[in-house]
Protein backbone atom coordinates (compact mmCIF):
# COMPACT_ATOMS: atom_id res chain seq x y z
CA UNK A 1 0.00 0.00 0.00
CA UNK A 2 1.42 3.37 -0.92
CA UNK A 3 1.75 6.16 1.60
CA UNK A 4 -0.78 8.26 -0.33
CA UNK A 5 -3.34 5.45 -0.40
CA UNK A 6 -2.78 4.73 3.32
CA UNK A 7 -3.30 8.37 4.28
CA UNK A 8 -6.48 8.61 2.23
CA UNK A 9 -7.81 5.41 3.79
CA UNK A 10 -7.17 6.71 7.31
CA UNK A 11 -8.76 10.08 6.54
CA UNK A 12 -7.41 13.53 7.23
CA UNK A 13 -4.90 13.73 10.01
CA UNK A 14 -5.13 16.34 12.76
CA UNK A 15 -2.61 19.18 12.65
CA UNK A 16 0.73 18.16 14.05
CA UNK A 17 1.94 19.91 17.20
CA UNK A 18 4.80 22.35 16.91
CA UNK A 19 6.34 21.87 20.34
CA UNK A 20 10.04 20.95 20.37
CA UNK A 21 10.97 17.27 20.29
CA UNK A 22 11.51 15.62 23.66
CA UNK A 23 13.66 12.56 24.19
CA UNK A 24 11.72 9.41 23.31
CA UNK A 25 11.44 7.06 26.27
CA UNK A 26 10.14 3.51 25.98
CA UNK A 27 6.51 2.89 26.92
CA UNK A 28 5.80 1.46 30.35
CA UNK A 29 3.89 -1.82 30.50
CA UNK A 30 1.29 -1.45 33.22
CA UNK A 31 0.22 -5.09 33.12
CA UNK A 32 -2.57 -7.32 31.95
CA UNK A 33 -6.03 -5.85 31.60
CA UNK A 34 -9.01 -7.58 33.12
CA UNK A 35 -10.08 -8.29 36.62
CA UNK A 36 -13.00 -9.74 38.42
CA UNK A 37 -16.41 -9.91 36.81
CA UNK A 38 -18.77 -7.27 38.14
CA UNK A 39 -22.50 -7.52 38.53
CA UNK A 40 -24.38 -5.72 35.77
CA UNK A 41 -25.85 -3.35 38.36
CA UNK A 42 -22.31 -2.12 39.15
CA UNK A 43 -21.43 -1.25 35.54
CA UNK A 44 -21.90 2.07 33.71
CA UNK A 45 -24.84 2.19 31.29
CA UNK A 46 -24.55 2.27 27.47
CA UNK A 47 -26.35 4.79 25.28
CA UNK A 48 -28.50 3.26 22.54
CA UNK A 49 -27.25 5.68 19.90
CA UNK A 50 -24.05 7.54 19.06
CA UNK A 51 -23.43 10.88 20.74
CA UNK A 52 -23.08 13.70 18.24
CA UNK A 53 -20.20 16.11 18.71
CA UNK A 54 -22.21 18.89 17.03
CA UNK A 55 -25.75 20.10 17.83
CA UNK A 56 -27.41 17.84 20.45
CA UNK A 57 -30.42 15.73 19.46
CA UNK A 58 -33.55 15.96 21.65
CA UNK A 59 -34.15 12.23 21.07
CA UNK A 60 -30.97 11.21 22.88
CA UNK A 61 -30.96 9.81 26.38
CA UNK A 62 -32.10 6.25 25.84
CA UNK A 63 -30.03 3.59 27.59
CA UNK A 64 -29.56 0.03 26.37
CA UNK A 65 -28.03 -1.56 29.44
CA UNK A 66 -24.77 -1.95 31.36
CA UNK A 67 -21.31 -1.60 29.81
CA UNK A 68 -18.39 -3.79 30.84
CA UNK A 69 -15.30 -1.99 29.54
CA UNK A 70 -13.30 -5.21 29.73
CA UNK A 71 -15.66 -6.79 27.21
CA UNK A 72 -15.80 -3.62 25.12
CA UNK A 73 -12.04 -2.94 24.92
CA UNK A 74 -10.61 -6.48 24.72
CA UNK A 75 -10.85 -9.30 22.24
CA UNK A 76 -8.89 -11.72 24.45
CA UNK A 77 -8.23 -10.73 28.10
CA UNK A 78 -5.37 -13.24 28.43
CA UNK A 79 -3.45 -11.54 25.59
CA UNK A 80 -4.33 -7.90 26.36
CA UNK A 81 -2.06 -5.46 28.16
CA UNK A 82 -2.19 -1.79 29.07
CA UNK A 83 0.89 0.23 28.12
CA UNK A 84 1.59 3.85 29.14
CA UNK A 85 3.17 6.04 26.44
CA UNK A 86 6.22 8.16 27.14
CA UNK A 87 7.21 10.63 24.42
CA UNK A 88 5.62 12.40 21.48
CA UNK A 89 6.65 10.43 18.40
CA UNK A 90 3.06 9.31 17.66
CA UNK A 91 1.11 12.54 18.11
CA UNK A 92 0.01 12.52 14.46
CA UNK A 93 -1.87 9.27 15.18
CA UNK A 94 -3.58 10.82 18.22
CA UNK A 95 -1.27 9.07 20.71
CA UNK A 96 0.21 11.49 23.25
CA UNK A 97 2.65 11.41 26.15
CA UNK A 98 0.93 9.79 29.15
CA UNK A 99 -1.79 8.05 27.11
CA UNK A 100 -2.53 4.42 27.86
CA UNK A 101 -2.69 1.96 24.99
CA UNK A 102 -4.68 -1.27 24.92
CA UNK A 103 -2.32 -3.76 23.27
CA UNK A 104 -3.40 -7.18 22.03
CA UNK A 105 -0.50 -9.63 21.82
CA UNK A 106 -2.67 -12.24 20.13
CA UNK A 107 -3.34 -10.27 16.94
CA UNK A 108 -1.20 -10.57 13.83
CA UNK A 109 0.37 -7.23 12.92
CA UNK A 110 -0.45 -6.00 9.44
CA UNK A 111 1.01 -3.32 7.23
CA UNK A 112 -0.17 0.05 8.55
CA UNK A 113 -0.99 -1.15 12.09
CA UNK A 114 0.20 0.77 15.12
CA UNK A 115 2.31 -1.66 17.10
CA UNK A 116 4.42 -1.93 20.21
CA UNK A 117 7.73 -3.36 19.03
CA UNK A 118 10.86 -4.50 20.82
CA UNK A 119 13.88 -3.10 18.99
CA UNK A 120 17.32 -3.99 20.33
CA UNK A 121 15.77 -4.77 23.76
CA UNK A 122 13.73 -1.53 24.00
CA UNK A 123 9.97 -1.05 23.58
CA UNK A 124 8.68 1.53 21.11
CA UNK A 125 5.28 2.47 19.67
CA UNK A 126 5.27 3.05 15.89
CA UNK A 127 3.32 2.40 12.69
CA UNK A 128 4.44 -0.84 11.02
CA UNK A 129 5.19 -1.19 7.32
CA UNK A 130 7.34 -3.35 5.10
CA UNK A 131 9.65 -1.95 2.44
CA UNK A 132 11.72 -4.18 0.15
CA UNK A 133 11.40 -7.01 2.64
CA UNK A 134 12.57 -4.88 5.60
CA UNK A 135 10.46 -3.99 8.62
CA UNK A 136 9.98 -0.23 8.93
CA UNK A 137 8.69 1.42 12.11
CA UNK A 138 7.46 4.93 11.36
CA UNK A 139 6.72 7.69 13.86
CA UNK A 140 3.73 9.97 13.36
CA UNK A 141 5.75 13.09 14.17
CA UNK A 142 8.13 14.62 11.59
CA UNK A 143 10.66 15.43 14.34
CA UNK A 144 11.54 11.71 14.56
CA UNK A 145 13.20 9.47 11.95
CA UNK A 146 11.86 6.17 10.68
CA UNK A 147 13.43 3.02 12.05
CA UNK A 148 14.38 0.79 9.12
CA UNK A 149 15.41 -2.55 10.56
CA UNK A 150 18.12 -4.65 9.01
CA UNK A 151 18.75 -8.35 9.49
CA UNK A 152 21.31 -7.41 12.15
CA UNK A 153 18.74 -5.65 14.35
CA UNK A 154 16.94 -7.62 17.02
CA UNK A 155 13.31 -6.69 16.51
CA UNK A 156 9.91 -8.23 17.07
CA UNK A 157 6.34 -6.97 17.20
CA UNK A 158 5.30 -7.27 20.84
CA UNK A 159 1.62 -6.50 20.22
CA UNK A 160 -0.91 -4.56 18.16
CA UNK A 161 -2.44 -1.37 19.56
CA UNK A 162 -6.23 -1.63 19.49
CA UNK A 163 -7.24 1.42 21.54
CA UNK A 164 -5.73 4.63 22.89
CA UNK A 165 -7.03 5.97 26.19
CA UNK A 166 -6.33 9.54 27.19
CA UNK A 167 -7.80 12.09 29.54
CA UNK A 168 -9.77 15.01 28.19
C-alpha positions as semicolon CSV with decimal commas, in nm:
position;residue;x (nm);y (nm);z (nm)
1;X;0,000;0,000;0,000
2;X;0,142;0,337;-0,092
3;X;0,175;0,616;0,160
4;X;-0,078;0,826;-0,033
5;X;-0,334;0,545;-0,040
6;X;-0,278;0,473;0,332
7;X;-0,330;0,837;0,428
8;X;-0,648;0,861;0,223
9;X;-0,781;0,541;0,379
10;X;-0,717;0,671;0,731
11;X;-0,876;1,008;0,654
12;X;-0,741;1,353;0,723
13;X;-0,490;1,373;1,001
14;X;-0,513;1,634;1,276
15;X;-0,261;1,918;1,265
16;X;0,073;1,816;1,405
17;X;0,194;1,991;1,720
18;X;0,480;2,235;1,691
19;X;0,634;2,187;2,034
20;X;1,004;2,095;2,037
21;X;1,097;1,727;2,029
22;X;1,151;1,562;2,366
23;X;1,366;1,256;2,419
24;X;1,172;0,941;2,331
25;X;1,144;0,706;2,627
26;X;1,014;0,351;2,598
27;X;0,651;0,289;2,692
28;X;0,580;0,146;3,035
29;X;0,389;-0,182;3,050
30;X;0,129;-0,145;3,322
31;X;0,022;-0,509;3,312
32;X;-0,257;-0,732;3,195
33;X;-0,603;-0,585;3,160
34;X;-0,901;-0,758;3,312
35;X;-1,008;-0,829;3,662
36;X;-1,300;-0,974;3,842
37;X;-1,641;-0,991;3,681
38;X;-1,877;-0,727;3,814
39;X;-2,250;-0,752;3,853
40;X;-2,438;-0,572;3,577
41;X;-2,585;-0,335;3,836
42;X;-2,231;-0,212;3,915
43;X;-2,143;-0,125;3,554
44;X;-2,190;0,207;3,371
45;X;-2,484;0,219;3,129
46;X;-2,455;0,227;2,747
47;X;-2,635;0,479;2,528
48;X;-2,850;0,326;2,254
49;X;-2,725;0,568;1,990
50;X;-2,405;0,754;1,906
51;X;-2,343;1,088;2,074
52;X;-2,308;1,370;1,824
53;X;-2,020;1,611;1,871
54;X;-2,221;1,889;1,703
55;X;-2,575;2,010;1,783
56;X;-2,741;1,784;2,045
57;X;-3,042;1,573;1,946
58;X;-3,355;1,596;2,165
59;X;-3,415;1,223;2,107
60;X;-3,097;1,121;2,288
61;X;-3,096;0,981;2,638
62;X;-3,210;0,625;2,584
63;X;-3,003;0,359;2,759
64;X;-2,956;0,003;2,637
65;X;-2,803;-0,156;2,944
66;X;-2,477;-0,195;3,136
67;X;-2,131;-0,160;2,981
68;X;-1,839;-0,379;3,084
69;X;-1,530;-0,199;2,954
70;X;-1,330;-0,521;2,973
71;X;-1,566;-0,679;2,721
72;X;-1,580;-0,362;2,512
73;X;-1,204;-0,294;2,492
74;X;-1,061;-0,648;2,472
75;X;-1,085;-0,930;2,224
76;X;-0,889;-1,172;2,445
77;X;-0,823;-1,073;2,810
78;X;-0,537;-1,324;2,843
79;X;-0,345;-1,154;2,559
80;X;-0,433;-0,790;2,636
81;X;-0,206;-0,546;2,816
82;X;-0,219;-0,179;2,907
83;X;0,089;0,023;2,812
84;X;0,159;0,385;2,914
85;X;0,317;0,604;2,644
86;X;0,622;0,816;2,714
87;X;0,721;1,063;2,442
88;X;0,562;1,240;2,148
89;X;0,665;1,043;1,840
90;X;0,306;0,931;1,766
91;X;0,111;1,254;1,811
92;X;0,001;1,252;1,446
93;X;-0,187;0,927;1,518
94;X;-0,358;1,082;1,822
95;X;-0,127;0,907;2,071
96;X;0,021;1,149;2,325
97;X;0,265;1,141;2,615
98;X;0,093;0,979;2,915
99;X;-0,179;0,805;2,711
100;X;-0,253;0,442;2,786
101;X;-0,269;0,196;2,499
102;X;-0,468;-0,127;2,492
103;X;-0,232;-0,376;2,327
104;X;-0,340;-0,718;2,203
105;X;-0,050;-0,963;2,182
106;X;-0,267;-1,224;2,013
107;X;-0,334;-1,027;1,694
108;X;-0,120;-1,057;1,383
109;X;0,037;-0,723;1,292
110;X;-0,045;-0,600;0,944
111;X;0,101;-0,332;0,723
112;X;-0,017;0,005;0,855
113;X;-0,099;-0,115;1,209
114;X;0,020;0,077;1,512
115;X;0,231;-0,166;1,710
116;X;0,442;-0,193;2,021
117;X;0,773;-0,336;1,903
118;X;1,086;-0,450;2,082
119;X;1,388;-0,310;1,899
120;X;1,732;-0,399;2,033
121;X;1,577;-0,477;2,376
122;X;1,373;-0,153;2,400
123;X;0,997;-0,105;2,358
124;X;0,868;0,153;2,111
125;X;0,528;0,247;1,967
126;X;0,527;0,305;1,589
127;X;0,332;0,240;1,269
128;X;0,444;-0,084;1,102
129;X;0,519;-0,119;0,732
130;X;0,734;-0,335;0,510
131;X;0,965;-0,195;0,244
132;X;1,172;-0,418;0,015
133;X;1,140;-0,701;0,264
134;X;1,257;-0,488;0,560
135;X;1,046;-0,399;0,862
136;X;0,998;-0,023;0,893
137;X;0,869;0,142;1,211
138;X;0,746;0,493;1,136
139;X;0,672;0,769;1,386
140;X;0,373;0,997;1,336
141;X;0,575;1,309;1,417
142;X;0,813;1,462;1,159
143;X;1,066;1,543;1,434
144;X;1,154;1,171;1,456
145;X;1,320;0,947;1,195
146;X;1,186;0,617;1,068
147;X;1,343;0,302;1,205
148;X;1,438;0,079;0,912
149;X;1,541;-0,255;1,056
150;X;1,812;-0,465;0,901
151;X;1,875;-0,835;0,949
152;X;2,131;-0,741;1,215
153;X;1,874;-0,565;1,435
154;X;1,694;-0,762;1,702
155;X;1,331;-0,669;1,651
156;X;0,991;-0,823;1,707
157;X;0,634;-0,697;1,720
158;X;0,530;-0,727;2,084
159;X;0,162;-0,650;2,022
160;X;-0,091;-0,456;1,816
161;X;-0,244;-0,137;1,956
162;X;-0,623;-0,163;1,949
163;X;-0,724;0,142;2,154
164;X;-0,573;0,463;2,289
165;X;-0,703;0,597;2,619
166;X;-0,633;0,954;2,719
167;X;-0,780;1,209;2,954
168;X;-0,977;1,501;2,819
